[in-house]
Amino acid sequence: MVLHGNHEEGLNSTKVDSYLDNDAEVIIFRYVAPILIVFGTLGNFLSVVVLQSKYFKKSPATFILSVLSLTDVGVLLCGLLRHFIIEVSPDDVDVRTFSAAACHVHVMFTYYLCQLSSWTLLLVTLERMVSVRWPFKVNQMFSSNRIVIVWITIAISLALLNSHWFKTLGLVANEDRSGYACVVLDDYLWFTAVIWPWVDFIVLSLIPLLVIFTCNIVIILALLRATKLRSRALTNNQKTKESQQITVMLIGLNVIFLLTTVPVSVYFIGEGKAWDPDRQSTRNAYVICNTIYYLSNSTNFLIYCLTGSKFRRALSMVICRRGSGARSEDSSIVKSRWRTGSTTVEPVVVISFVAKTHL
């Protein structure tokens, strides 16, 4: 996440230096940040491995969730890692001051990846809403090819939206000539201080928040209705249960997104109005809200494990496959499944039903 307007994150190295002079920032950026980075990076990569394993049938939902995990890795490594490096390095090393290209590219990707993460979550939420509310239309509306095209279109559109950073930023020497700073050029100060904060707020937070909140209400109502109908019909459709598993996992992601995005959104709305940038409390509020935001990018794996029993089983199977005993067992299951061309489901296959179910 990044600062808006006069508090543009890291665009002026002297501001970064002043921000790092208080205990709250030192504790968060030096000790909390590396935990979020390591846990978030490893967890997101492991989530991709599980979602793309044979225990999950390839579907639009698994594709988007995998992309979301990779995008969140980019957010952590591009945004939070920079704060950590500045804090622990003796000379406050800032990657944005390495060259003019580094200045442009890093700021652009810091904004871009945050927005792309929000819109990727929005896209998978829409797919799940249609899947739950109109299950017979989801394959037509959200086919694999169509959802890939839609996501690529979103990615390109957001890249074009953030391309102005290649024009509005510059690498200039500090007043004491001791180094360089990545700053907004004078001709574009009004745009970056007045126009862009609202554009970023609407794209990053407002639209995703409204859409995701609305979709969650529809999803929850549809799930309650479906549960009531199944209880009356005394049915227990395995495919329906597994589809609801991924929906429950998504609701967990959405709840974390809502809880972690609202504080930083409130901060940005009040920035330049109610908040005094020179007050210690304002600087601490930025650090805390910023760190809370990064929680949504680093806790995907934990949410999947807590809310998805199918994900936990698939994770166990992926880990167990590393052992020779598990590989031997898996081989026997495959042979049992296909022997004599029988269409009867063998009991041993039922034990390992994760391997042949889909979202």
C-alpha positions in Angstrom: 0.0 0.0 0.0 1.1 3.5 -0.7 0.6 7.0 0.6 -1.3 9.6 -1.4 -0.9 13.3 -2.0 1.7 15.1 0.1 2.5 11.9 1.9 3.4 9.9 -1.2 5.2 6.8 0.0 8.9 7.2 -0.4 8.7 9.8 -3.1 10.8 12.0 -0.9 13.6 10.2 1.0 13.7 12.9 3.7 10.1 12.0 4.6 11.0 8.4 4.8 13.8 9.3 7.2 11.5 11.3 9.4 8.9 8.5 9.4 11.5 6.0 10.7 12.4 8.1 13.7 9.7 6.7 16.1 9.5 3.5 18.0 6.2 2.3 16.4 7.7 2.4 12.9 10.9 0.8 14.0 9.1 -2.1 15.7 6.7 -2.7 12.8 9.1 -2.3 9.9 12.0 -4.1 11.5 10.2 -7.0 13.4 6.7 -7.3 12.1 7.4 -6.7 8.4 9.8 -9.6 7.9 7.3 -12.0 9.5 4.6 -10.9 7.1 6.9 -11.1 4.1 8.3 -14.6 4.9 5.0 -16.1 6.0 3.0 -14.4 3.2 5.5 -15.3 0.4 5.9 -19.0 1.5 2.2 -19.3 2.2 1.1 -17.9 -1.1 3.5 -20.0 -3.1 2.3 -23.1 -1.2 -1.3 -22.1 -2.0 -0.5 -22.0 -5.7 1.1 -25.5 -5.5 -2.0 -26.9 -3.8 -4.5 -25.2 -6.0 -2.7 -26.3 -9.2 -2.2 -29.9 -7.9 -4.1 -32.8 -9.3 -6.3 -32.8 -6.2 -8.0 -29.6 -7.5 -9.6 -29.9 -10.9 -8.5 -27.0 -13.1 -11.3 -24.3 -13.1 -11.7 -20.6 -13.4 -11.8 -20.3 -9.6 -8.5 -22.1 -9.1 -6.9 -20.0 -11.8 -8.0 -16.7 -10.3 -7.1 -17.8 -6.7 -3.6 -18.8 -7.9 -3.2 -15.5 -9.7 -4.3 -13.7 -6.5 -1.7 -15.5 -4.5 1.1 -14.6 -6.9 -0.1 -11.0 -7.1 -0.1 -10.8 -3.3 3.5 -12.0 -3.3 4.3 -9.1 -5.6 2.6 -6.7 -3.3 4.6 -7.9 -0.3 8.0 -7.9 -2.1 7.4 -4.6 -3.8 5.9 -2.6 -1.0 6.6 -4.0 2.5 10.1 -5.3 1.7 11.2 -1.8 0.7 10.2 -0.5 4.1 12.1 -3.3 5.8 15.3 -2.7 3.8 15.2 1.0 4.6 14.8 0.3 8.3 17.6 -2.3 8.6 20.2 -0.8 6.2 22.8 1.5 7.8 22.4 4.2 5.1 18.6 4.0 4.6 19.0 2.3 1.3 16.0 3.0 -1.0 15.6 0.9 -4.2 13.8 3.9 -5.8 17.0 6.0 -5.7 19.1 3.5 -7.6 18.2 5.0 -11.0 15.5 7.0 -12.8 14.1 3.7 -14.1 14.0 2.2 -10.6 12.1 5.3 -9.4 9.5 5.1 -12.1 9.0 1.3 -12.2 8.9 0.7 -8.4 6.4 3.4 -7.7 4.3 2.3 -10.6 4.3 -1.3 -9.6 3.6 -0.5 -5.9 0.3 1.1 -6.9 -0.4 -1.3 -9.8 0.0 -4.6 -7.8 -2.2 -3.3 -5.0 -4.9 -2.4 -7.4 -4.5 -5.6 -9.3 -4.9 -7.7 -6.1 -8.1 -5.9 -5.3 -9.6 -6.4 -8.7 -8.5 -10.1 -8.9 -10.3 -10.7 -5.6 -13.3 -8.8 -7.1 -13.3 -11.1 -10.2 -13.2 -14.3 -8.3 -16.0 -13.0 -6.0 -18.2 -12.4 -9.0 -17.5 -15.9 -10.3 -18.4 -17.4 -7.0 -21.6 -15.3 -6.7 -22.8 -16.5 -10.1 -21.8 -20.1 -9.2 -23.9 -20.0 -6.1 -26.8 -17.9 -7.3 -27.1 -19.1 -10.9 -25.1 -22.4 -11.0 -26.4 -23.4 -14.4 -25.1 -20.2 -16.0 -21.6 -20.1 -14.4 -19.9 -22.3 -17.1 -21.3 -20.1 -19.8 -20.6 -16.7 -18.2 -17.2 -17.6 -16.6 -15.6 -20.2 -18.8 -11.9 -20.7 -18.4 -11.0 -18.8 -21.6 -13.4 -16.0 -20.9 -12.1 -15.4 -17.3 -8.5 -15.4 -18.5 -9.4 -12.8 -21.1 -11.2 -10.7 -18.5 -8.3 -10.8 -16.1 -5.8 -9.9 -18.7 -8.0 -7.0 -19.8 -8.1 -5.8 -16.2 -4.4 -6.1 -15.8 -3.7 -4.1 -18.9 -6.2 -1.4 -18.0 -4.7 -0.9 -14.6 -1.2 -0.8 -16.1 -2.3 1.9 -18.4 -4.0 3.8 -15.5 -0.7 3.8 -13.6 1.6 4.6 -16.6 1.5 8.3 -15.7 4.2 7.6 -13.1 6.7 7.3 -15.9 5.9 11.0 -16.7 5.2 12.5 -13.3 8.2 11.3 -11.3 11.9 12.2 -11.5 15.1 11.4 -9.7 16.6 14.7 -8.3 19.5 15.5 -6.1 18.9 16.3 -2.4 19.5 19.9 -1.3 22.8 18.9 0.4 23.9 16.9 -2.6 24.3 13.9 -0.4 22.1 11.7 -2.6 19.0 11.5 -4.8 15.3 11.4 -4.1 12.5 9.9 -6.2 10.0 12.8 -6.2 7.0 14.1 -8.1 8.0 16.8 -10.6 6.8 20.3 -10.0 4.6 20.4 -13.1 2.6 17.4 -11.8 2.3 18.3 -8.1 -1.4 19.3 -8.3 -2.3 16.1 -10.2 -0.6 13.8 -7.7 -1.8 15.7 -4.7 -5.4 16.4 -5.7 -6.6 14.2 -8.5 -4.6 10.9 -8.2 -5.4 10.2 -4.5 -9.1 10.0 -5.3 -8.5 8.0 -8.5 -6.5 5.5 -6.5 -9.0 5.4 -3.6 -11.9 4.6 -6.0 -10.0 2.0 -8.0 -8.1 0.4 -5.1 -10.7 0.4 -2.3 -14.2 1.9 -3.1 -15.3 -0.1 -6.1 -13.9 -3.5 -4.8 -15.3 -2.9 -1.4 -18.8 -2.1 -2.7 -18.8 -5.0 -5.2 -17.3 -7.5 -2.8 -19.7 -6.5 0.1 -22.7 -6.8 -2.2 -21.6 -10.1 -3.6 -21.0 -11.6 -0.2 -24.6 -10.7 0.9 -25.9 -12.5 -2.2 -23.6 -15.5 -1.7 -24.5 -15.9 2.0 -28.3 -15.6 1.3 -28.0 -18.1 -1.6 -26.0 -20.6 0.6 -28.6 -20.3 3.4 -31.4 -21.0 0.9 -29.5 -23.9 -0.7 -28.8 -25.4 2.8 -32.5 -25.2 3.7 -33.6 -26.8 0.4 -31.1 -29.7 0.8 -32.2 -30.4 4.3 -35.8 -30.7 3.2 -34.8 -32.9 0.2 -32.4 -34.9 2.4 -29.8 -34.8 -0.3 -26.1 -34.7 0.1 -24.5 -33.9 -3.3 -20.7 -34.1 -3.0 -20.2 -31.8 -6.0 -22.4 -29.1 -4.4 -20.6 -29.5 -1.0 -17.2 -29.0 -2.7 -18.4 -26.0 -4.6 -19.5 -24.5 -1.3 -16.0 -25.2 0.2 -14.3 -22.9 -2.2 -17.1 -20.3 -1.6 -16.5 -20.4 2.1 -12.8 -20.0 1.5 -13.5 -17.0 -0.6 -15.8 -15.4 2.0 -12.9 -15.7 4.5 -10.7 -13.8 2.0 -13.3 -11.2 1.5 -13.8 -10.7 5.3 -10.1 -10.1 5.7 -10.1 -7.8 2.7 -12.9 -5.7 4.1 -11.4 -5.5 7.6 -7.9 -4.6 6.4 -8.9 -2.2 3.7 -11.4 0.0 5.6 -8.8 1.4 8.1 -6.4 2.5 5.4 -9.3 3.9 3.3 -10.4 6.0 6.3 -6.9 7.3 6.7 -6.6 8.4 3.1 -10.0 10.1 3.2 -9.0 12.1 6.3 -5.5 12.8 5.0 -4.9 16.4 4.2 -8.2 17.3 6.1 -8.5 16.0 9.6 -4.9 14.6 9.9 -1.9 16.8 10.6 1.1 15.3 8.8 3.5 16.7 11.4 1.9 15.1 14.3 3.4 11.9 15.7 -0.1 10.3 16.0 -0.7 10.8 12.3 2.5 9.1 11.3 1.8 6.2 13.7 -1.7 5.9 12.1 -0.2 5.6 8.7 2.2 2.9 9.8 -0.4 0.9 11.6 -3.0 1.2 8.8 -0.4 0.4 6.2 0.7 -2.8 8.1 -2.9 -3.9 8.6 -3.5 -3.6 4.9 -0.6 -5.9 4.2 -2.2 -8.6 6.3 -4.7 -9.2 3.5 -1.8 -10.1 1.2 0.0 -12.4 3.7 -2.8 -14.4 5.2 -4.3 -16.2 2.2 -2.8 -19.6 3.1 -3.9 -19.3 6.7 -7.5 -18.5 5.6 -7.6 -21.4 3.2 -6.5 -23.8 5.9 -9.0 -22.5 8.4 -12.0 -22.3 6.1 -11.4 -25.0 3.5 -11.5 -28.7 4.6 -10.8 -29.7 1.0 -7.8 -27.4 0.9 -6.4 -29.0 4.1 -6.9 -32.5 2.7 -5.2 -31.5 -0.6 -2.4 -29.9 1.3 -1.9 -33.1 3.3 -1.9 -35.2 0.1 0.7 -32.8 -1.5 3.0 -33.0 1.5 2.5 -36.8 2.0 3.4 -37.4 -1.7 6.9 -36.3 -0.8 7.3 -39.7 1.0 7.8 -42.9 -0.8 5.1 -44.6 1.2 2.5 -42.0 0.1 3.6 -42.4 -3.5 3.1 -46.1 -3.3 -0.3 -45.7 -1.8 -1.3 -43.1 -4.5 -0.2 -45.6 -7.2 -2.4 -48.3 -5.7 -5.3 -46.0 -5.6 -4.9 -45.1 -9.3 -4.7 -48.8 -10.2 -7.8 -49.6 -8.2 -9.7 -46.7 -9.8 -9.0 -47.8 -13.4 -8.7 -51.6 -13.2 -10.9 -53.7 -15.5 -12.5 -50.6 -16.9 -15.1 -50.8 -14.1 -17.4 -47.8 -13.6 -17.9 -48.8 -10.0 -16.3 -46.5 -7.4 -13.9 -48.6 -5.3 -14.0 -48.0 -1.5 -10.3 -47.1 -1.5 -11.0 -44.3 -4.0 -13.6 -42.9 -1.6 -10.9 -42.6 1.0 -9.0 -40.4 -1.3 -11.8 -38.5 -3.0 -9.9 -35.2 -3.0 -7.9 -36.5 -5.9 -10.9 -36.6 -8.3 -13.2 -33.8 -7.1 -13.3 -30.4 -8.5 -14.3 -26.9 -7.5 
